[in-house]
Amino acid sequence: MVVSVIYRLMPVAKMRFNWLALFVKGQTNVLERDGHVNQAMMRRHYVRPEDLAEALRMQGIDDVRMAKLVTFERGGKITAIPKASR
């Protein structure tokens, strides 16, 4: 019963109190920007180079140098923004 009440109240509390949302889910972190990989951030989130390469391939990017920005999202997903084609 108590778990059910907490489960229902948590989303409302996270919407109302931003600090709680940051505490529970964290924040978005940059793993790579303009071809420069942030090794410290990758270690912090336990992302191996193979994991990063796989996430990029799944988004249609063959090489990390082809990405403008790669982020580790609050929910644990890796998101990439490709560089503009010339």
GIUR-V578665 format. One record per backbone hydrogen bond with DSSP energy under -0.5 kcal/mol. CO is the residue of the C=O (numbers start at 1). NH is the residue of the N-H. Records with the same first field share a line. If there is no record, write none. Layout:
CO = NH ; NH
This chain:
1 = 5
2 = 6
3 = 7
4 = 8
5 = 9
6 = 10
7 = 11
8 = 12
9 = 13
10 = 14
11 = 15
12 = 16
13 = 17
16 = 18
17 = 20 ; 21
18 = 22
19 = 23
20 = 24
21 = 25 ; 26
22 = 26
29 = 31 ; 72
31 = 38
32 = 70
33 = 36
35 = 37
36 = 33
37 = 39
38 = 42
39 = 43
40 = 44
41 = 45
42 = 47
43 = 46
46 = 48
48 = 52
49 = 53
50 = 54
51 = 55
52 = 56
53 = 57
54 = 58
55 = 59
56 = 59 ; 61
57 = 60
60 = 62
63 = 66
64 = 67
66 = 83
67 = 35
68 = 34
69 = 81
70 = 31 ; 32
71 = 73 ; 79
72 = 29
73 = 76
77 = 73 ; 79
79 = 71
80 = 82
81 = 68 ; 69
